[in-house]
Amino acid sequence: MPLVRAASLTALSGLLLTAGAVPAGAAPDPEPDWRLCAEVAAGWDEDDERTLCGTVTVPVDHDDPGGRTIELAVTRVPAAEGNTYPVLFNPGGPGQQGVTMPGAILDSEAGDLGLRHDLVGLDPRGVGHSAALECDHDYRATDPTGDPSAEERARALAEEHARINAECHAHDPELVESLTVENAARDMDLVRQALGAETIGFYGISWGSLLGAAYRSLYDDRVEAMLLDSVVSPDTSVSRLEEGQAEAGEEVFHRFTDWVAEHDAVYGLGTEGGPVRARVLELRDELAEHPRTAPDGTVVDGDTVTALLPTPEREWPDNAAALVTLLDGGVPGPGRPPVQGFGWDTETDGGTFFAQMALLCNDSESPRDFDQVWRHRTERAERLPAMGTLGFYEHLCVGWPTEGRAPELRRGESPLQLVGHTREMVTPHRWALDMREVVGGRVLSVEDDGHGTLDELPCAEVAVEFFETREPVTETCPGTTPPTP
């Protein structure tokens, strides 16, 4: 979900938002020292008179609360009409900052949440202003010599990522290995305590839905109401993540090419989806063998075609026009919007990339061996000819220094509203159904391909009403529709 870019928070007037450790033995603050962010946070919107900034101290190891601690950056917008109970937020990623999310929600279709709830955002451990795990090691080009195969190129890329991950891990193994969704959930409960709240609400998007499910599994009796939008799979293996997105991407490819055929008067590629798909895949094979070079030096190859296929519907007119240009022997001209690839969140502002790797790999019981990852890829490509080779999550965990362990998700009794988008590819709708089978709750189905966009739609009123009544629903609501070229 698009968020306002988080400002750089600095230590001013006694407010410390630090990326380092604080002395061992520090206890969680009973109450944060709330100050207006506009007064103490460098770069914050100086006209923002509603958002307060503070910090909460948490142990790196929750089994050793007297040991090393870090500071979590927390923001709060007080309820306009009196706080019934606070609602905490997480925008996903993993690795996305949450300090700006209360303000973003207030400016959205779900803004009425701020009437009777304090809205609370925080940067999870290792992210943003909460001991950010940045890692700026240079990527070294490792192209194999000669005419490398796709497998050789992929192996070189995976090995380079493994080298960087190992070096980054070595900087602070204790903190890196503590980045799990369950630890983030335990941190969140210390934030609850610091707020002085017996129970909380939670609104999580994308990976934030896993954080919510983990918190509810640990602290079901402390949840007043929880809404999870664009729900991830309860199977946290990056192998499952890659598989599910490739399957959903294949479906998007079919819908996209059917849409192109419906608009043959505009694109002239044929009136039936099957032949259009065949032409597109033939074009990809051709460019894989004989790449073209754009005037700016950009190489246009088979991967260029693949990137045009599994995209949000709003990009279809531009992507279809680019395919027409490629099929006519040219290259797309400048000025086209960038094609966005897979990701649990496509918005990158305010994110911490290495923290994302740590959170994904630490919670993933997936192979660390390249040969096994490559076997998965080739098997997928046979079943999913368009999208089977697109994924990259498994490759990012090749050589990860430690084995992963999946969180223990359990069925709960507290009110839980799951939200799935019926045509989405980043977190496919079926994952919301899978999560319901594991943890309970009810599913609201939004009829569009949005990712975490409930708050942008008129049916955001369902979310506002849910936090008021604490009664989840099983309904459908309209979202966006495919564009007209």
C-alpha positions in Angstrom: 0.0 0.0 0.0 1.4 3.4 -0.9 2.6 5.2 2.2 4.1 8.6 2.8 7.9 8.3 2.9 9.0 8.0 6.5 11.0 11.0 7.8 14.5 10.5 9.3 14.0 10.5 13.1 16.8 12.0 15.2 17.6 12.3 18.9 16.2 15.8 19.9 15.0 17.1 23.2 15.5 13.8 25.0 13.7 11.7 22.3 16.0 8.8 21.2 15.2 6.9 18.1 18.3 4.9 17.7 19.6 2.1 15.5 22.0 0.9 18.2 21.8 -1.0 21.5 21.0 0.5 24.8 22.5 -0.6 28.1 21.8 -4.2 29.2 19.1 -4.7 31.8 16.9 -1.8 30.6 13.2 -2.5 31.2 10.4 -1.6 28.9 9.2 1.9 29.5 5.9 2.1 31.4 4.8 5.0 29.2 6.6 6.5 26.2 7.7 10.1 26.4 5.3 11.2 23.7 6.4 14.3 21.8 5.0 15.8 18.6 6.9 14.3 15.7 6.9 17.6 14.0 8.9 19.1 16.9 11.4 16.3 17.4 11.8 14.3 14.2 14.0 15.8 11.5 12.2 16.0 8.2 8.7 15.3 9.6 5.9 17.4 8.1 6.0 20.5 10.2 2.2 21.0 9.7 1.4 17.6 11.3 -0.1 18.5 14.7 -1.6 15.1 15.4 1.2 12.5 15.3 3.2 11.8 18.5 6.6 10.1 18.6 8.1 7.9 21.3 10.2 4.8 21.9 9.7 1.4 23.7 12.6 -0.7 24.9 12.5 -4.4 24.1 15.0 -7.2 24.7 16.9 -8.7 21.8 16.3 -12.1 23.3 12.9 -12.4 24.9 14.1 -15.4 26.9 16.8 -13.1 28.5 14.9 -9.9 29.3 17.8 -8.6 31.4 20.2 -8.8 28.5 20.8 -6.6 25.5 18.0 -4.3 24.5 17.0 -2.1 21.5 14.6 0.8 21.1 11.5 0.5 18.9 10.3 3.7 17.2 6.5 4.1 17.9 4.0 6.8 16.8 0.5 7.5 18.0 -2.4 9.6 16.9 -4.8 10.1 19.8 -8.5 9.3 19.1 -10.6 12.3 18.2 -13.6 11.3 20.4 -12.0 9.2 23.2 -10.0 6.0 22.9 -12.1 2.8 23.1 -8.9 0.7 22.6 -5.8 1.4 20.5 -5.3 -0.1 17.1 -1.8 -1.0 16.0 -0.7 -1.2 12.4 1.8 -2.9 10.2 2.2 -2.2 6.4 4.0 -5.5 5.5 7.2 -6.0 3.6 8.5 -7.6 5.6 10.9 -4.8 6.3 8.5 -1.9 5.8 8.4 0.9 8.3 5.1 1.5 10.1 5.7 4.9 11.8 3.8 6.8 9.1 0.9 4.4 8.9 -1.5 6.1 11.4 -1.4 9.3 9.3 -1.9 7.4 6.1 -4.9 5.6 7.5 -6.4 8.9 8.7 -6.1 10.2 5.2 -7.7 7.1 3.7 -11.2 5.8 3.2 -10.7 4.1 6.7 -10.0 7.4 8.3 -13.0 7.1 10.7 -11.0 4.5 12.6 -9.3 7.5 14.3 -12.6 8.7 15.9 -12.6 6.2 18.7 -9.2 4.6 18.6 -5.7 5.7 19.2 -3.9 4.7 16.0 -0.4 3.4 16.7 2.4 2.7 14.2 5.8 1.2 14.9 9.0 0.1 13.0 9.5 -3.6 13.8 12.9 -4.6 15.1 15.6 -4.4 12.5 13.6 -2.0 10.4 13.8 1.8 9.9 14.4 3.6 13.2 14.2 0.4 15.3 17.8 -0.9 15.1 17.7 -1.0 11.3 19.7 -3.9 9.7 21.1 -2.0 6.8 23.8 -3.7 4.7 25.5 -1.8 2.0 28.0 -4.4 0.7 28.7 -3.8 -3.0 27.4 -6.4 -5.4 30.2 -7.9 -7.4 29.5 -8.8 -11.0 30.0 -12.6 -11.3 29.0 -13.4 -14.8 30.3 -16.8 -15.8 32.7 -16.8 -18.7 31.8 -17.8 -22.2 28.1 -18.2 -23.1 26.6 -19.2 -19.7 23.3 -21.1 -19.4 20.4 -19.8 -17.4 21.3 -22.2 -14.6 24.9 -20.9 -14.5 23.7 -17.3 -14.4 21.3 -18.1 -11.6 23.9 -20.0 -9.6 26.3 -17.0 -9.9 23.6 -14.6 -8.7 22.6 -16.9 -5.8 26.2 -17.3 -4.7 26.7 -13.6 -4.7 23.6 -13.0 -2.6 24.8 -15.7 -0.3 28.2 -14.0 0.1 26.6 -10.7 0.9 24.1 -12.2 3.3 26.9 -14.0 5.2 28.9 -10.8 5.5 25.9 -8.9 6.7 24.9 -11.6 9.1 28.4 -11.5 10.6 28.0 -7.9 11.6 25.5 -8.7 14.3 24.5 -12.4 14.4 22.5 -12.0 17.6 20.2 -9.3 16.2 20.0 -10.9 12.7 18.9 -14.2 14.1 16.4 -12.5 16.4 14.4 -11.2 13.4 11.5 -13.6 13.4 7.8 -12.9 13.2 7.3 -14.3 16.6 9.8 -12.0 18.2 8.2 -9.1 16.4 4.9 -10.2 17.9 6.4 -10.3 21.4 7.8 -6.8 20.8 4.3 -5.7 19.9 2.9 -7.0 23.2 5.5 -4.9 25.0 4.2 -1.9 23.0 0.7 -2.8 24.3 2.0 -2.8 27.8 3.7 0.6 27.3 0.4 2.0 26.0 -1.3 0.8 29.2 -3.8 -1.2 27.3 -5.2 -4.5 28.4 -6.3 -5.3 24.8 -5.5 -3.9 21.4 -6.8 -3.9 17.9 -4.5 -4.7 15.0 -4.7 -3.9 11.3 -2.0 -5.7 9.2 -1.3 -5.8 5.5 0.6 -8.4 3.5 3.4 -9.7 5.8 1.7 -7.7 8.5 -1.1 -10.4 8.3 1.5 -13.0 9.4 2.6 -10.7 12.2 -1.1 -10.4 13.3 -1.6 -14.1 13.1 1.5 -14.8 15.1 0.5 -12.2 17.8 -3.0 -13.7 18.0 -1.6 -17.2 18.3 0.5 -16.1 21.3 -1.8 -13.6 22.9 -5.4 -14.4 21.8 -6.9 -13.0 25.0 -5.2 -9.6 24.4 -6.8 -9.1 21.0 -9.9 -6.9 20.9 -10.3 -7.1 17.1 -7.9 -7.9 14.3 -8.2 -7.2 10.5 -5.7 -8.7 8.1 -5.7 -7.4 4.5 -4.0 -9.3 1.6 -3.4 -12.3 3.8 -0.2 -14.3 3.3 0.0 -18.1 3.4 0.1 -19.8 6.8 3.0 -21.8 5.3 5.9 -19.4 5.7 8.3 -21.2 3.5 9.7 -19.0 0.7 9.2 -22.1 -1.5 5.5 -21.9 -0.9 5.6 -18.1 -1.4 7.3 -18.6 -4.8 5.0 -21.4 -5.8 1.8 -19.5 -5.0 2.9 -16.3 -6.7 3.9 -18.2 -9.8 0.5 -19.9 -10.0 -1.3 -16.7 -9.5 1.0 -15.0 -12.1 0.0 -17.7 -14.6 -3.6 -16.9 -14.0 -2.9 -13.1 -14.5 -1.1 -13.9 -17.8 -4.2 -15.7 -19.1 -6.5 -12.9 -18.0 -4.2 -10.2 -19.5 -4.0 -11.9 -22.9 -7.7 -12.5 -22.9 -8.1 -8.8 -22.2 -5.8 -8.0 -25.1 -7.9 -10.2 -27.4 -11.1 -8.4 -26.3 -9.5 -5.2 -27.4 -8.2 -6.5 -30.8 -9.4 -3.3 -32.4 -6.8 -1.4 -30.4 -3.9 -3.9 -30.4 -4.4 -6.1 -33.4 -3.0 -9.2 -31.9 -6.0 -11.5 -32.5 -9.5 -12.0 -31.1 -8.8 -15.1 -29.0 -6.6 -15.4 -25.9 -4.9 -18.7 -26.8 -3.3 -17.5 -30.1 -2.2 -14.2 -28.3 -0.5 -16.2 -25.6 1.3 -18.3 -28.2 2.6 -15.2 -30.0 3.8 -13.7 -26.7 5.7 -16.8 -25.6 7.2 -17.1 -29.1 8.3 -13.5 -28.8 9.9 -14.2 -25.5 11.8 -17.2 -26.9 13.0 -15.1 -29.8 14.3 -12.3 -27.6 16.0 -14.7 -25.3 18.0 -15.9 -28.3 18.4 -12.6 -30.0 18.1 -9.6 -27.6 17.6 -6.1 -28.9 19.2 -2.9 -27.6 17.2 0.2 -26.9 18.6 3.6 -27.9 19.5 4.3 -24.2 21.6 1.0 -24.2 19.0 -1.0 -22.3 19.0 -4.7 -23.3 15.6 -6.0 -24.3 15.4 -9.8 -23.9 13.1 -12.6 -22.9 13.0 -11.4 -19.3 11.7 -8.1 -20.6 8.7 -9.9 -22.0 8.2 -11.9 -18.8 8.1 -8.7 -16.7 5.3 -7.3 -18.8 2.9 -10.2 -18.1 2.1 -10.6 -14.4 1.4 -7.0 -13.5 -1.5 -5.1 -12.0 -4.4 -4.4 -14.3 -3.8 -0.7 -14.3 -0.6 -1.4 -16.2 -2.2 -3.5 -18.9 -2.7 -0.8 -21.5 1.0 0.3 -21.4 2.2 -3.3 -21.3 0.0 -4.3 -24.3 1.3 -1.4 -26.3 4.9 -2.5 -25.4 4.2 -6.0 -26.6 2.8 -4.6 -29.9 6.1 -2.6 -30.4 8.2 -5.7 -29.6 6.2 -7.9 -32.0 6.7 -5.3 -34.7 10.4 -5.6 -34.3 11.0 -2.4 -32.2 11.7 -1.6 -28.6 9.4 0.3 -26.2 10.0 4.0 -26.2 11.0 6.1 -23.2 8.4 7.4 -20.8 6.6 4.2 -20.0 5.9 3.6 -16.3 8.3 1.0 -14.8 7.0 -2.5 -14.7 6.7 -3.7 -11.1 7.6 -7.3 -10.4 6.7 -9.6 -7.6 6.9 -8.7 -4.0 4.8 -8.9 -0.9 4.8 -5.0 -1.1 5.8 -3.2 -4.3 6.2 0.1 -2.4 9.9 0.4 -1.4 10.1 3.8 0.4 10.8 3.3 4.1 11.9 -0.3 3.7 15.0 -2.1 5.0 16.0 -4.7 2.5 18.4 -6.9 4.6 15.8 -7.0 7.4 13.4 -8.4 4.8 15.9 -11.1 3.9 16.4 -12.0 7.6 12.6 -12.1 8.4 11.9 -14.2 5.3 14.7 -16.7 5.7 14.7 -17.0 9.5 11.0 -18.1 9.3 11.4 -20.3 6.2 12.0 -24.0 6.4 13.2 -23.9 2.8 16.3 -25.3 1.1 19.6 -23.4 1.4 21.1 -25.4 -1.4 21.1 -24.0 -4.9 20.7 -27.3 -6.7 17.5 -28.1 -4.9 16.2 -24.5 -5.5 17.0 -24.9 -9.2 15.1 -28.2 -9.4 12.1 -26.5 -7.9 12.4 -23.7 -10.6 12.7 -26.1 -13.5 9.7 -28.2 -12.3 7.6 -25.1 -12.0 8.6 -24.0 -15.5 7.2 -27.2 -16.9 3.8 -26.7 -15.2 3.6 -22.9 -15.6 5.2 -22.0 -19.0 4.7 -18.2 -18.6 5.6 -17.5 -15.0 7.3 -20.6 -13.7 10.8 -19.0 -14.0 9.9 -15.6 -12.6 10.4 -16.1 -8.8 13.4 -15.2 -6.8 12.6 -15.7 -3.1 14.1 -19.2 -2.8 17.3 -17.9 -4.4 17.6 -15.2 -1.8 17.8 -17.8 1.0 20.5 -19.9 -0.7 23.4 -20.1 1.7 21.6 -18.4 4.5 23.8 -19.0 7.6 21.1 -20.6 9.7 18.2 -23.0 9.3 14.7 -21.5 9.3 11.9 -22.3 11.7 8.3 -21.6 10.9 6.1 -19.8 13.5 3.5 -21.8 15.4 0.1 -20.5 14.3 -2.9 -21.6 16.3 -6.7 -21.2 16.1 -8.0 -18.4 18.3 -11.3 -17.1 19.5 -10.8 -13.3 19.3 -12.6 -11.4 16.5 -10.7 -11.9 13.2 -11.6 -10.3 9.8 -9.5 -11.7 7.0 -9.5 -9.8 3.6 -8.5 -11.3 0.3 -8.5 -9.8 -3.2 -10.0 -12.2 -5.7 -7.7 -11.4 -8.6 -4.5 -10.6 -6.7 -1.2 -12.2 -7.5 1.1 -11.0 -4.7 -0.9 -12.6 -2.0 -3.4 -14.8 -3.8 -7.0 -14.9 -2.5 -6.6 -18.6 -1.7 -4.1 -17.8 1.0 -6.8 -16.0 3.0 -8.8 -19.2 2.8 -5.8 -21.3 3.9 -5.1 -18.9 6.8 -8.8 -19.2 7.9 -8.4 -23.0 8.1 -5.4 -22.6 10.4 -6.3 -19.7 12.7 -10.0 -19.2 12.2 -11.8 -15.9 11.4 -14.0 -15.0 8.4 -13.1 -13.8 4.9 -14.2 -10.6 3.2 -13.5 -11.0 -0.6 -12.7 -7.8 -2.5 -13.4 -8.2 -6.2 -10.2 -6.7 -7.7 -6.4 -7.3 -8.0 -5.3 -4.8 -5.4 -2.7 -5.6 -2.8 -3.5 -4.3 0.7 -5.8 -1.7 -0.8 -8.9 -2.1 1.4 -8.4 1.3 2.9 -8.4 2.9 -0.6 -11.9 1.6 -1.4 -15.5 2.6 -0.4 -15.8 -0.8 1.4 -13.2 0.3 3.9 -16.3 1.1 5.9 -16.4 -2.6 6.6 -13.1 -2.2 8.5 -14.4 0.7 10.5 -17.6 -1.1 11.4 -15.7 -4.3 12.3 -13.4 -2.5 14.9 -16.6 -1.0 16.3 -18.8 -4.1 16.5 -16.0 -6.7 16.7 -18.1 -8.9 14.4 -16.3 -10.2 11.2 -18.3 -10.9 8.1 -18.3 -13.3 5.1 -19.1 -11.0 2.2 -17.9 -9.7 -1.1 -17.4 -6.0 -2.0 -16.5 -4.3 -5.3 -13.0 -3.1 -6.0 -11.4 -1.8 -9.1 -12.1 -3.1 -12.6 -9.7 -3.7 -15.6 -9.0 -0.5 -17.5 -10.2 0.4 -21.0 -7.4 1.0 -23.4 
